[in-house]
Amino acid sequence: MTATESTGAPTGIAVVGGGSLARSICYSLAVATDPPPGAVTVLARSDQNAAEIACIANARAVTSASPSRFTSGALDASDHEAVADELARLRPGVVINCASLQSPWESTRAPTAWTELLAAGGFGIGLPLHAVLAREVARGIRDSGIPALFVNACYPDAVNPLLHAEGLPVFCGVGNSATLSASLHAAVRPRAGERLRVLAHHAHLHAPAHPSDEARIWLGDRPVAGVGELLAGHRACSREELNAVTGHTAAVLAARLAAGAEVHASLPGPLGLPGGYPVRIHDGRITLDLPDGLTTEDAVAWQMRMAEHDGVVVTPTGDVHFGEQAGRLLSARLADTPQIYGAQDMEPLAQQLLCLRDKLRAEPAA
């Protein structure tokens, strides 16, 4: 179903999801005053979770003298027709997806044989579980007729290329390289007018086995050495604590996008590319902001090499190659596993993984 397009320019922000990242984003949006994000709607499968987030965010906004207001509603992100109808009604300028079928905290909160499988195969083995809801939200945006900017927070380094390969709207991602960039800015403290450019992948949330595979940064066009040392404090923090940084960087970006402000940042999945890149956003358009001497082709090729450390490589055309260990584990557990997957394979593969997850969650971790 295609929702009927309403009149008036899209404004405000819609946050899809009711988990910890959606909370972190909304609680930072609540205190954003320059520019204020305006109207923010929290949409989650659980109406109670959405209402709770909106309630706390409104209290924070009033306390901070922010003019922003938060409302909430129940929404099943797996139903793209429902997403389209709701977005056509709300007409947000920015849609942030935080809805996923796999929690990043499960390995620490409830370790089982399932979380051991993910650890052994690499984070990328769970790609289908992060992709399917993002895909439905993107389909909903497309069918709504609303020219909203879609910002995906669920493994955008690998999910965004899948969405782009299907011709679905995806503007950029948040988290990962953006979170690393925030910590690098805090460590380097660029002078006024100096631009810190970060080229990094989700895999760089952890230190690479070889220093030659470390994330790359530049001050202007000058390479900066010692990136591992600069990120040591960041990597020593728990992932749940770092969620506060991820949410805040996402909120700052969303508020600026909603206001139409120019943005210089390092973001994952821009233009549907794999990995994270320095970008410039102006007049609702996003372009890569690479340092002199680094071509887009070389940057993408580097990202695909880094993706191997995550256990899955997604090409700009949407071909999915699981790593050797991930592929071996999938072949041992699932029937008829091809060597190369496409975007159209993610939903059936996700269903297989959900069945496998139910089985392995009943088995204790070793």
Residue frames as qw, qx, qy, qz and C-alpha x, y, z in Angstrom:
[[0.000, 0.888, 0.460, 0.000, 0.00, 0.00, 0.00],
 [0.389, 0.269, -0.018, 0.881, 1.23, 3.49, -0.81],
 [0.163, -0.631, -0.522, 0.551, 0.28, 6.06, 1.78],
 [0.241, 0.859, 0.341, 0.296, -1.34, 9.26, 0.60],
 [0.487, 0.072, -0.152, 0.857, 1.13, 12.11, 0.61],
 [0.154, -0.849, -0.431, 0.263, 0.09, 15.09, 2.69],
 [0.312, 0.836, 0.020, 0.451, 0.90, 18.74, 2.13],
 [0.389, -0.888, 0.223, -0.103, 3.61, 20.69, 3.91],
 [0.449, 0.594, -0.635, 0.204, 7.35, 20.16, 4.25],
 [0.828, -0.273, -0.468, 0.143, 8.50, 17.32, 6.53],
 [0.070, -0.728, 0.390, -0.560, 9.66, 18.50, 9.96],
 [0.685, -0.507, 0.385, -0.354, 10.86, 16.97, 13.18],
 [0.173, 0.420, -0.891, 0.020, 12.30, 13.56, 13.98],
 [0.911, -0.174, -0.066, -0.368, 10.86, 10.06, 14.31],
 [0.057, -0.505, 0.847, -0.159, 12.85, 7.54, 16.39],
 [0.872, -0.013, -0.323, -0.367, 11.91, 3.92, 15.68],
 [0.650, 0.088, -0.685, 0.316, 12.70, 1.52, 18.51],
 [0.548, -0.746, -0.040, -0.377, 12.28, 1.31, 22.27],
 [0.887, -0.146, -0.257, 0.356, 15.62, -0.08, 23.42],
 [0.558, -0.603, -0.075, 0.565, 18.66, 1.43, 25.08],
 [0.388, 0.031, 0.319, 0.864, 19.94, 3.27, 22.01],
 [0.069, -0.670, -0.503, -0.541, 16.57, 4.88, 21.28],
 [0.483, -0.802, -0.310, 0.166, 16.49, 6.04, 24.90],
 [0.561, -0.376, 0.089, 0.732, 20.01, 7.44, 24.73],
 [0.245, 0.318, 0.430, 0.809, 19.23, 9.33, 21.51],
 [0.222, -0.763, -0.471, -0.383, 15.98, 10.81, 22.84],
 [0.549, -0.733, -0.234, 0.326, 17.47, 11.82, 26.19],
 [0.455, -0.222, 0.197, 0.839, 20.22, 13.70, 24.35],
 [0.080, 0.498, 0.515, 0.693, 17.72, 15.25, 21.92],
 [0.341, -0.797, -0.497, 0.011, 15.81, 16.51, 24.95],
 [0.429, -0.740, -0.034, 0.517, 18.68, 18.78, 26.01],
 [0.481, 0.159, 0.404, 0.761, 19.70, 19.87, 22.50],
 [0.065, 0.829, 0.348, -0.433, 19.05, 23.58, 22.19],
 [0.145, 0.802, -0.299, -0.497, 21.34, 24.64, 19.33],
 [0.418, -0.171, -0.235, -0.861, 19.56, 23.78, 17.16],
 [0.548, -0.022, 0.656, -0.519, 16.55, 22.33, 18.98],
 [0.128, 0.015, 0.929, 0.346, 15.20, 19.21, 17.24],
 [0.477, -0.064, -0.237, -0.844, 11.57, 20.36, 17.38],
 [0.847, -0.119, 0.158, -0.493, 8.89, 17.67, 17.52],
 [0.138, 0.362, -0.922, -0.019, 10.21, 14.16, 18.24],
 [0.859, -0.097, -0.016, -0.502, 8.02, 11.06, 18.03],
 [0.183, -0.377, 0.904, -0.090, 9.10, 7.79, 19.63],
 [0.828, 0.139, -0.214, -0.499, 7.68, 4.74, 17.83],
 [0.057, -0.369, 0.917, -0.140, 8.16, 1.30, 19.36],
 [0.463, -0.165, -0.831, -0.261, 6.51, -2.11, 19.32],
 [0.366, -0.472, -0.697, 0.396, 5.78, -1.62, 23.03],
 [0.076, -0.811, -0.261, -0.519, 3.51, 1.38, 23.56],
 [0.634, -0.754, -0.117, 0.126, 4.63, 1.42, 27.20],
 [0.697, -0.193, 0.139, 0.676, 8.32, 1.67, 26.29],
 [0.294, 0.503, 0.306, 0.752, 7.65, 4.45, 23.78],
 [0.311, -0.850, -0.262, -0.335, 5.51, 6.39, 26.28],
 [0.714, -0.606, -0.060, 0.345, 8.14, 6.02, 28.99],
 [0.590, 0.056, 0.191, 0.782, 10.91, 7.35, 26.74],
 [0.066, 0.654, 0.316, 0.684, 8.75, 10.32, 25.70],
 [0.513, -0.813, -0.261, -0.080, 7.82, 11.06, 29.32],
 [0.694, -0.474, 0.032, 0.541, 11.42, 11.14, 30.56],
 [0.467, 0.241, 0.291, 0.800, 12.56, 13.11, 27.50],
 [0.100, -0.796, -0.334, -0.495, 9.86, 15.74, 28.03],
 [0.593, -0.779, -0.131, 0.155, 10.93, 16.15, 31.66],
 [0.661, -0.229, 0.179, 0.692, 14.55, 16.59, 30.60],
 [0.298, 0.509, 0.368, 0.719, 13.57, 19.06, 27.87],
 [0.275, -0.879, -0.271, -0.281, 11.55, 21.27, 30.24],
 [0.680, -0.640, -0.009, 0.357, 14.35, 21.19, 32.82],
 [0.582, -0.102, 0.310, 0.745, 16.82, 22.25, 30.13],
 [0.207, 0.686, 0.105, -0.690, 14.54, 25.03, 28.82],
 [0.144, -0.074, 0.777, 0.609, 14.37, 23.25, 25.47],
 [0.534, 0.231, 0.018, -0.813, 11.33, 23.98, 23.29],
 [0.379, 0.141, -0.848, -0.342, 11.30, 20.41, 21.95],
 [0.694, -0.119, 0.382, -0.598, 8.39, 18.13, 22.74],
 [0.075, 0.206, -0.965, -0.147, 8.18, 14.37, 22.61],
 [0.790, 0.025, 0.115, -0.601, 5.19, 12.20, 21.76],
 [0.223, -0.265, 0.937, 0.048, 4.93, 8.43, 21.38],
 [0.793, 0.199, -0.069, -0.571, 3.07, 5.67, 19.62],
 [0.730, -0.139, 0.669, 0.029, 3.03, 1.93, 19.10],
 [0.585, 0.642, -0.332, -0.368, 4.49, 0.70, 15.81],
 [0.890, -0.077, 0.427, 0.138, 5.46, -2.72, 14.52],
 [0.023, 0.735, -0.472, -0.487, 8.63, -2.02, 12.53],
 [0.362, -0.076, 0.884, 0.288, 8.29, -5.37, 10.76],
 [0.379, 0.656, 0.653, -0.002, 5.15, -4.09, 8.97],
 [0.308, -0.060, 0.247, 0.917, 6.29, -1.65, 6.28],
 [0.096, -0.594, -0.564, -0.565, 2.71, -0.72, 5.42],
 [0.453, -0.789, -0.387, 0.151, 2.08, 0.35, 9.03],
 [0.501, -0.375, 0.059, 0.778, 5.38, 2.25, 8.95],
 [0.191, 0.282, 0.456, 0.822, 4.33, 4.02, 5.73],
 [0.248, -0.745, -0.533, -0.317, 0.95, 5.02, 7.14],
 [0.521, -0.723, -0.254, 0.376, 2.43, 6.36, 10.37],
 [0.448, -0.241, 0.190, 0.840, 5.17, 8.33, 8.62],
 [0.078, 0.476, 0.518, 0.706, 2.68, 9.79, 6.14],
 [0.363, -0.817, -0.440, -0.089, 0.67, 11.02, 9.14],
 [0.562, -0.671, -0.071, 0.478, 3.67, 12.40, 11.06],
 [0.531, 0.798, 0.020, 0.283, 5.72, 13.72, 8.11],
 [0.591, -0.699, 0.167, 0.366, 9.08, 13.77, 9.89],
 [0.377, 0.855, -0.339, -0.110, 12.13, 15.22, 8.22],
 [0.186, 0.512, -0.827, 0.140, 14.45, 12.62, 9.78],
 [0.927, -0.223, -0.086, -0.290, 13.77, 8.97, 10.64],
 [0.010, 0.585, -0.786, 0.200, 16.24, 7.16, 12.91],
 [0.896, -0.089, -0.353, -0.254, 15.98, 3.38, 13.04],
 [0.156, -0.543, 0.742, -0.361, 17.11, 1.69, 16.25],
 [0.868, -0.050, 0.271, -0.412, 14.98, -1.45, 15.84],
 [0.341, 0.456, -0.814, -0.117, 16.82, -4.76, 15.49],
 [0.901, -0.186, -0.279, -0.274, 16.12, -8.43, 16.14],
 [0.828, -0.052, -0.376, 0.414, 19.40, -8.89, 18.02],
 [0.358, -0.933, 0.031, -0.030, 20.45, -7.01, 21.14],
 [0.506, 0.630, -0.467, 0.360, 24.14, -6.07, 21.31],
 [0.291, -0.590, 0.547, -0.517, 24.06, -6.61, 25.09],
 [0.936, -0.138, -0.131, -0.296, 22.98, -10.27, 25.09],
 [0.755, 0.272, -0.510, 0.308, 26.50, -11.65, 25.37],
 [0.145, 0.326, -0.571, 0.740, 27.09, -9.81, 28.66],
 [0.530, -0.230, 0.267, -0.772, 23.59, -10.02, 30.13],
 [0.876, 0.002, 0.351, -0.332, 22.59, -13.57, 29.16],
 [0.160, 0.552, -0.766, -0.290, 25.49, -15.57, 27.69],
 [0.878, 0.092, 0.404, -0.241, 24.49, -18.85, 26.05],
 [0.649, 0.010, 0.623, 0.436, 25.67, -21.13, 23.26],
 [0.418, 0.808, 0.372, 0.184, 24.04, -18.61, 20.91],
 [0.052, -0.982, 0.168, 0.073, 26.21, -15.71, 22.03],
 [0.594, -0.450, 0.576, 0.336, 29.24, -18.00, 21.85],
 [0.646, 0.422, 0.544, 0.329, 28.37, -18.71, 18.22],
 [0.231, 0.957, 0.128, 0.119, 28.23, -14.97, 17.48],
 [0.352, -0.840, 0.370, 0.183, 31.55, -14.43, 19.24],
 [0.678, -0.175, 0.624, 0.346, 33.21, -17.28, 17.35],
 [0.555, 0.524, 0.539, 0.355, 31.87, -16.27, 13.93],
 [0.231, 0.036, 0.091, 0.968, 32.27, -12.53, 14.34],
 [0.240, 0.406, 0.390, -0.790, 29.68, -9.79, 14.83],
 [0.342, 0.303, -0.441, -0.772, 28.79, -9.95, 11.16],
 [0.082, -0.120, -0.981, -0.125, 27.25, -13.40, 11.47],
 [0.094, 0.555, 0.700, -0.439, 24.19, -11.63, 12.89],
 [0.006, -0.125, 0.319, 0.940, 23.87, -9.27, 9.90],
 [0.226, -0.377, -0.732, -0.520, 20.45, -10.61, 8.79],
 [0.340, -0.616, -0.660, 0.263, 19.01, -9.97, 12.26],
 [0.179, -0.516, -0.110, 0.830, 20.07, -6.32, 12.05],
 [0.042, -0.058, 0.537, 0.840, 18.98, -5.91, 8.44],
 [0.023, -0.447, -0.849, -0.280, 15.37, -7.08, 8.30],
 [0.090, -0.792, -0.509, 0.326, 13.71, -4.36, 10.38],
 [0.150, -0.540, 0.208, 0.802, 15.88, -1.62, 8.87],
 [0.083, 0.089, 0.756, 0.643, 14.71, -2.86, 5.47],
 [0.052, -0.646, -0.758, -0.074, 11.04, -2.64, 6.48],
 [0.139, -0.766, -0.223, 0.587, 11.48, 0.88, 7.84],
 [0.134, -0.342, 0.466, 0.805, 13.21, 1.91, 4.60],
 [0.028, 0.338, 0.824, 0.454, 10.37, 0.38, 2.57],
 [0.100, -0.751, -0.603, 0.248, 7.92, 2.29, 4.74],
 [0.135, -0.628, 0.072, 0.763, 9.71, 5.57, 4.07],
 [0.089, -0.066, 0.686, 0.719, 9.68, 4.86, 0.33],
 [0.062, -0.481, -0.827, -0.284, 5.99, 3.98, 0.28],
 [0.127, -0.689, -0.484, 0.525, 4.98, 6.92, 2.47],
 [0.377, 0.752, 0.294, 0.454, 6.02, 9.41, -0.22],
 [0.332, -0.938, 0.019, 0.097, 7.77, 11.48, 2.46],
 [0.622, 0.621, -0.310, 0.364, 11.26, 12.76, 1.51],
 [0.625, -0.756, 0.183, -0.069, 12.60, 11.94, 4.96],
 [0.309, 0.645, -0.683, 0.150, 16.30, 11.36, 5.58],
 [0.944, -0.257, -0.167, -0.125, 16.72, 7.78, 6.78],
 [0.035, 0.679, -0.662, 0.317, 19.44, 7.33, 9.41],
 [0.914, -0.131, -0.363, -0.126, 20.06, 3.68, 10.33],
 [0.301, -0.726, 0.536, -0.310, 21.63, 2.86, 13.69],
 [0.897, -0.162, 0.390, -0.130, 21.60, -0.94, 13.29],
 [0.696, -0.176, 0.539, 0.442, 24.96, -2.16, 11.95],
 [0.449, 0.828, 0.062, -0.330, 24.96, 0.50, 9.20],
 [0.147, -0.613, 0.673, 0.387, 28.46, -0.48, 8.01],
 [0.155, -0.032, 0.946, 0.284, 26.95, -3.62, 6.48],
 [0.301, 0.567, 0.729, -0.237, 23.18, -3.03, 6.45],
 [0.224, 0.745, 0.020, -0.628, 23.23, 0.26, 4.52],
 [0.063, 0.374, -0.726, -0.574, 24.89, -1.26, 1.43],
 [0.157, 0.270, 0.948, 0.057, 22.13, -3.90, 1.39],
 [0.231, 0.722, 0.485, -0.437, 19.41, -1.25, 1.47],
 [0.127, 0.677, -0.311, -0.655, 21.16, 0.80, -1.21],
 [0.095, -0.154, 0.890, 0.419, 21.52, -2.27, -3.45],
 [0.172, 0.494, 0.852, -0.027, 17.73, -2.70, -3.33],
 [0.067, 0.465, 0.343, 0.813, 17.17, 0.93, -4.28],
 [0.413, -0.744, -0.522, 0.056, 15.75, 1.75, -0.84],
 [0.033, 0.879, -0.111, 0.462, 16.27, 5.19, 0.73],
 [0.774, -0.480, -0.179, 0.373, 19.19, 5.31, 3.16],
 [0.122, 0.967, -0.114, 0.190, 21.04, 8.53, 3.96],
 [0.264, 0.569, -0.670, 0.398, 23.67, 7.44, 6.45],
 [0.734, -0.364, -0.565, 0.097, 24.17, 5.60, 9.72],
 [0.257, -0.802, 0.318, -0.434, 25.14, 6.49, 13.26],
 [0.863, -0.431, 0.264, -0.004, 27.33, 4.80, 15.85],
 [0.909, 0.132, 0.161, 0.362, 30.53, 2.88, 15.11],
 [0.560, 0.285, 0.041, 0.777, 32.86, 5.29, 13.25],
 [0.144, -0.771, -0.120, -0.608, 30.87, 8.27, 14.59],
 [0.734, -0.676, -0.052, -0.027, 31.38, 7.05, 18.17],
 [0.808, -0.087, 0.042, 0.581, 35.07, 6.44, 17.52],
 [0.322, 0.587, 0.121, 0.733, 35.32, 9.90, 15.98],
 [0.397, -0.845, -0.102, -0.343, 33.88, 11.50, 19.12],
 [0.804, -0.536, 0.061, 0.249, 36.52, 9.86, 21.32],
 [0.695, 0.184, 0.151, 0.678, 39.28, 10.75, 18.84],
 [0.059, 0.787, 0.121, 0.603, 38.16, 14.38, 18.86],
 [0.600, -0.791, -0.006, -0.117, 38.35, 14.33, 22.65],
 [0.846, -0.289, 0.141, 0.426, 41.86, 12.88, 22.51],
 [0.572, 0.304, 0.231, 0.726, 43.26, 15.05, 19.71],
 [0.093, -0.801, -0.312, 0.503, 41.38, 18.30, 20.47],
 [0.496, 0.421, 0.365, 0.666, 41.67, 19.87, 16.99],
 [0.124, -0.317, -0.129, 0.931, 42.12, 23.63, 16.92],
 [0.425, 0.669, 0.345, -0.504, 39.37, 25.87, 15.57],
 [0.482, 0.700, -0.297, -0.434, 39.16, 25.38, 11.83],
 [0.022, 0.385, -0.913, -0.132, 41.00, 22.05, 11.87],
 [0.841, 0.041, -0.120, -0.526, 38.97, 19.15, 10.53],
 [0.352, -0.330, 0.872, -0.082, 39.53, 15.68, 11.98],
 [0.738, 0.244, -0.380, -0.501, 38.71, 13.05, 9.36],
 [0.503, -0.282, 0.789, -0.212, 38.15, 9.44, 10.44],
 [0.683, 0.234, -0.564, -0.401, 38.09, 6.35, 8.25],
 [0.216, -0.241, 0.868, -0.375, 36.96, 3.42, 10.39],
 [0.561, -0.132, -0.705, -0.414, 34.78, 0.32, 10.42],
 [0.769, -0.498, -0.034, -0.400, 32.56, -1.26, 13.06],
 [0.909, -0.010, -0.321, 0.268, 35.40, -3.75, 13.54],
 [0.384, 0.430, -0.348, 0.739, 37.54, -0.93, 14.96],
 [0.585, -0.679, 0.000, -0.442, 35.41, -0.75, 18.08],
 [0.876, -0.416, 0.181, 0.163, 38.00, -3.33, 19.16],
 [0.120, -0.756, 0.547, 0.339, 41.75, -3.11, 18.65],
 [0.840, 0.428, -0.274, -0.189, 42.84, -4.99, 15.53],
 [0.941, -0.225, 0.109, 0.226, 45.22, -7.92, 15.79],
 [0.664, 0.117, 0.162, 0.721, 47.75, -6.08, 13.63],
 [0.123, -0.647, -0.144, 0.738, 48.52, -2.36, 14.03],
 [0.094, -0.099, 0.566, 0.813, 48.56, -2.03, 10.24],
 [0.137, -0.477, -0.785, -0.371, 44.80, -2.66, 10.29],
 [0.137, -0.470, -0.504, 0.712, 44.08, 0.20, 12.71],
 [0.225, 0.876, 0.423, -0.055, 41.58, 2.94, 11.93],
 [0.507, 0.197, 0.158, 0.824, 42.97, 5.90, 9.98],
 [0.077, -0.899, -0.353, 0.246, 42.67, 9.58, 10.88],
 [0.470, 0.369, 0.135, 0.790, 43.80, 12.89, 9.43],
 [0.119, -0.726, -0.269, 0.621, 44.01, 16.44, 10.72],
 [0.344, 0.706, -0.232, -0.574, 43.03, 18.27, 7.57],
 [0.847, 0.440, -0.269, -0.127, 44.97, 16.30, 4.96],
 [0.143, 0.609, -0.732, 0.272, 47.80, 15.29, 7.34],
 [0.791, -0.180, -0.581, -0.069, 47.79, 11.67, 8.60],
 [0.417, -0.670, 0.412, -0.456, 47.88, 11.23, 12.38],
 [0.545, 0.206, -0.804, 0.121, 49.86, 8.35, 13.86],
 [0.061, 0.081, -0.793, 0.601, 49.27, 6.41, 17.08],
 [0.550, -0.270, -0.299, -0.731, 45.53, 5.86, 16.58],
 [0.700, -0.238, -0.671, 0.047, 45.57, 2.77, 18.81],
 [0.355, -0.127, -0.519, 0.767, 46.96, 4.77, 21.72],
 [0.214, -0.119, -0.011, -0.969, 44.42, 7.54, 21.11],
 [0.685, -0.223, -0.390, -0.574, 41.58, 4.98, 21.28],
 [0.391, 0.067, -0.853, 0.339, 42.90, 3.04, 24.28],
 [0.185, 0.056, 0.561, -0.805, 40.64, 4.80, 26.79],
 [0.635, 0.129, -0.176, -0.741, 37.61, 4.43, 24.53],
 [0.698, 0.113, -0.679, -0.199, 38.18, 0.71, 24.09],
 [0.216, 0.066, -0.823, 0.521, 38.63, 0.22, 27.82],
 [0.445, 0.001, 0.290, -0.847, 35.07, 1.47, 28.44],
 [0.396, 0.240, 0.878, -0.119, 32.16, -0.97, 28.53],
 [0.061, 0.279, 0.670, 0.685, 29.98, -1.05, 25.44],
 [0.183, -0.739, -0.648, -0.022, 26.94, -0.11, 27.51],
 [0.278, -0.698, -0.123, 0.648, 28.68, 3.02, 28.81],
 [0.211, -0.164, 0.486, 0.832, 29.74, 3.94, 25.28],
 [0.104, 0.588, 0.762, 0.250, 26.07, 3.79, 24.32],
 [0.107, -0.838, -0.301, 0.442, 25.75, 7.23, 25.89],
 [0.170, -0.499, 0.400, 0.750, 28.29, 8.58, 23.39],
 [0.166, 0.203, 0.825, 0.501, 26.62, 6.80, 20.48],
 [0.020, 0.743, 0.668, -0.042, 23.23, 8.21, 21.43],
 [0.130, -0.796, -0.089, 0.584, 24.58, 11.71, 21.88],
 [0.176, -0.304, 0.565, 0.747, 26.42, 11.81, 18.56],
 [0.105, 0.405, 0.831, 0.367, 23.28, 10.50, 16.86],
 [0.046, -0.812, -0.515, 0.271, 21.15, 13.16, 18.56],
 [0.152, -0.650, 0.173, 0.724, 23.48, 15.99, 17.56],
 [0.143, -0.039, 0.736, 0.660, 23.45, 14.76, 13.96],
 [0.048, 0.566, 0.809, 0.154, 19.67, 14.33, 13.87],
 [0.068, -0.811, -0.330, 0.479, 19.04, 17.81, 15.29],
 [0.113, -0.524, 0.371, 0.758, 21.30, 19.36, 12.68],
 [0.113, 0.157, 0.836, 0.514, 19.74, 17.36, 9.87],
 [0.020, 0.696, 0.712, -0.088, 16.26, 18.37, 11.00],
 [0.072, -0.825, -0.117, 0.549, 17.33, 22.02, 11.03],
 [0.670, 0.711, 0.129, 0.171, 18.96, 21.81, 7.60],
 [0.255, -0.888, 0.341, 0.172, 22.33, 22.82, 9.05],
 [0.618, 0.589, -0.519, 0.044, 25.64, 22.01, 7.39],
 [0.845, -0.463, 0.263, -0.057, 27.43, 19.05, 8.96],
 [0.460, 0.581, -0.666, 0.085, 31.01, 17.81, 8.85],
 [0.743, -0.391, 0.445, -0.311, 31.28, 14.41, 10.53],
 [0.185, 0.313, -0.916, -0.170, 32.53, 10.87, 10.20],
 [0.727, 0.033, 0.300, -0.617, 29.59, 8.50, 9.72],
 [0.370, -0.080, 0.912, 0.157, 29.00, 4.84, 8.85],
 [0.382, 0.426, 0.811, 0.118, 27.18, 3.77, 5.70],
 [0.222, 0.644, 0.028, -0.731, 26.92, 7.13, 3.88],
 [0.480, 0.491, -0.440, -0.578, 25.59, 6.81, 0.34],
 [0.970, 0.039, 0.038, -0.236, 25.07, 3.12, 1.03],
 [0.504, 0.594, -0.602, 0.176, 28.82, 2.48, 1.20],
 [0.862, -0.299, -0.381, 0.146, 30.36, -0.19, 3.47],
 [0.608, -0.149, -0.303, 0.719, 32.15, 1.11, 6.57],
 [0.153, -0.902, -0.300, 0.271, 32.50, 4.66, 7.88],
 [0.537, 0.372, 0.190, 0.733, 33.88, 7.79, 6.17],
 [0.102, -0.429, -0.194, 0.876, 34.34, 11.52, 6.72],
 [0.213, 0.599, 0.677, 0.371, 31.44, 13.34, 5.09],
 [0.040, 0.131, 0.086, -0.987, 29.98, 16.77, 4.41],
 [0.096, 0.596, 0.796, 0.034, 26.21, 17.30, 4.53],
 [0.010, 0.299, -0.016, -0.954, 24.80, 20.42, 2.91],
 [0.511, 0.193, -0.191, -0.816, 21.28, 21.23, 1.66],
 [0.864, 0.019, 0.321, -0.388, 20.12, 17.70, 2.45],
 [0.837, 0.464, -0.291, 0.010, 22.89, 16.13, 0.36],
 [0.706, -0.592, 0.368, 0.127, 25.75, 14.01, 1.64],
 [0.684, 0.647, -0.324, 0.099, 29.17, 13.73, -0.01],
 [0.872, -0.224, -0.141, 0.413, 32.41, 12.08, 1.03],
 [0.041, -0.973, 0.202, -0.107, 35.01, 14.44, 2.51],
 [0.940, -0.079, -0.004, 0.331, 38.15, 12.35, 2.01],
 [0.343, -0.767, 0.256, 0.478, 41.64, 13.79, 2.53],
 [0.459, 0.752, -0.376, -0.287, 43.75, 14.67, -0.46],
 [0.140, 0.494, -0.855, -0.078, 45.34, 11.62, -2.05],
 [0.294, 0.076, 0.926, -0.226, 42.67, 9.13, -0.96],
 [0.358, -0.022, -0.546, -0.757, 40.20, 8.15, -3.66],
 [0.749, -0.116, 0.188, -0.624, 36.72, 6.80, -3.03],
 [0.882, 0.201, -0.405, -0.135, 37.71, 3.51, -4.68],
 [0.442, 0.326, -0.699, 0.458, 40.71, 3.09, -2.37],
 [0.326, -0.275, 0.499, -0.754, 38.67, 3.99, 0.71],
 [0.861, -0.014, -0.005, -0.509, 35.95, 1.46, -0.16],
 [0.791, 0.266, -0.545, 0.079, 38.52, -1.27, -0.90],
 [0.152, 0.345, -0.686, 0.623, 40.14, -0.60, 2.49],
 [0.584, -0.193, 0.322, -0.720, 36.77, -0.81, 4.23],
 [0.914, 0.085, -0.239, -0.316, 36.04, -4.17, 2.66],
 [0.584, 0.295, -0.673, 0.345, 39.37, -5.49, 3.93],
 [0.133, -0.284, 0.588, -0.745, 38.56, -4.23, 7.42],
 [0.757, -0.111, -0.003, -0.644, 35.11, -5.86, 7.24],
 [0.737, 0.150, -0.659, -0.010, 36.76, -9.26, 7.11],
 [0.157, 0.196, -0.733, 0.632, 37.60, -8.82, 10.80],
 [0.522, -0.042, 0.312, -0.793, 33.85, -8.60, 11.50],
 [0.430, 0.062, 0.899, -0.059, 33.15, -11.92, 9.78],
 [0.484, 0.640, 0.596, 0.028, 31.14, -10.50, 6.88],
 [0.184, -0.260, 0.323, 0.891, 31.92, -8.39, 3.82],
 [0.411, 0.716, 0.540, -0.163, 29.15, -6.52, 2.01],
 [0.414, 0.096, 0.391, 0.816, 30.07, -5.02, -1.35],
 [0.169, 0.287, 0.051, -0.941, 28.61, -1.72, -2.62],
 [0.451, 0.013, -0.596, -0.664, 26.41, -3.82, -4.94],
 [0.729, -0.272, 0.188, -0.599, 24.93, -5.75, -2.02],
 [0.816, 0.131, -0.564, 0.010, 26.77, -9.08, -2.32],
 [0.592, -0.665, 0.338, -0.305, 27.29, -10.65, 1.12],
 [0.716, 0.299, -0.606, 0.176, 30.35, -12.82, 1.76],
 [0.728, -0.667, 0.096, -0.123, 30.65, -14.36, 5.21],
 [0.004, 0.741, -0.669, 0.060, 34.19, -14.90, 6.47],
 [0.501, 0.234, -0.832, -0.046, 35.84, -18.30, 6.59],
 [0.042, -0.018, -0.854, 0.519, 35.01, -18.98, 10.24],
 [0.472, 0.226, 0.302, -0.796, 31.49, -17.50, 10.02],
 [0.650, 0.285, -0.456, -0.537, 30.78, -19.44, 6.83],
 [0.375, 0.138, -0.911, 0.099, 31.98, -22.67, 8.39],
 [0.141, 0.117, 0.737, -0.651, 29.78, -22.18, 11.46],
 [0.573, 0.284, 0.048, -0.767, 26.75, -21.31, 9.33],
 [0.595, 0.264, -0.669, -0.360, 27.27, -24.33, 7.08],
 [0.215, 0.064, -0.929, 0.294, 27.51, -26.61, 10.11],
 [0.188, 0.255, 0.660, -0.681, 24.27, -25.29, 11.59],
 [0.531, 0.523, 0.170, -0.644, 22.12, -24.38, 8.58],
 [0.684, 0.232, 0.653, 0.229, 21.22, -26.34, 5.46],
 [0.509, 0.627, 0.423, 0.411, 21.95, -25.18, 1.92],
 [0.216, -0.864, -0.011, 0.454, 24.15, -22.20, 2.74],
 [0.673, 0.674, 0.078, 0.295, 25.50, -20.50, -0.42],
 [0.637, -0.097, -0.085, 0.760, 28.89, -18.82, -0.55],
 [0.062, 0.062, 0.070, 0.994, 27.41, -15.49, -1.63],
 [0.063, 0.637, 0.722, -0.264, 24.15, -14.00, -0.38],
 [0.098, 0.423, 0.302, 0.849, 22.17, -11.08, -1.76],
 [0.231, -0.134, 0.298, -0.916, 19.92, -8.50, -0.16],
 [0.715, -0.118, -0.300, -0.620, 16.89, -10.66, -1.02],
 [0.696, -0.019, -0.708, 0.119, 18.35, -13.53, 1.05],
 [0.050, 0.318, -0.562, 0.762, 18.46, -11.65, 4.36],
 [0.641, -0.244, 0.144, -0.713, 14.86, -12.28, 5.44],
 [0.939, -0.043, -0.296, -0.168, 14.86, -16.08, 4.96],
 [0.596, 0.257, -0.578, 0.495, 18.33, -16.29, 6.49],
 [0.200, -0.384, 0.414, -0.801, 17.14, -14.24, 9.46],
 [0.834, -0.217, -0.036, -0.506, 14.29, -16.70, 10.00],
 [0.870, 0.107, -0.453, 0.162, 16.79, -19.56, 10.00],
 [0.321, 0.342, -0.532, 0.705, 18.99, -17.73, 12.48],
 [0.488, -0.386, 0.223, -0.750, 16.02, -17.00, 14.77],
 [0.941, -0.134, -0.207, -0.234, 15.18, -20.70, 14.88],
 [0.729, 0.212, -0.477, 0.444, 18.81, -21.52, 15.58],
 [0.013, -0.462, 0.400, -0.791, 18.91, -18.83, 18.28],
 [0.744, -0.370, 0.040, -0.554, 15.90, -20.32, 20.06],
 [0.952, -0.019, -0.300, 0.064, 17.64, -23.69, 20.11],
 [0.610, 0.284, -0.414, 0.613, 21.05, -22.43, 21.25],
 [0.230, -0.581, 0.244, -0.742, 19.67, -20.13, 23.93],
 [0.877, -0.377, -0.055, -0.293, 18.57, -23.25, 25.75],
 [0.888, 0.046, -0.245, 0.386, 22.19, -24.39, 25.91],
 [0.433, -0.863, 0.026, 0.261, 24.47, -22.81, 28.53],
 [0.340, 0.849, -0.400, 0.064, 27.68, -21.08, 27.55],
 [0.855, 0.106, -0.424, 0.280, 30.76, -23.27, 27.85]]
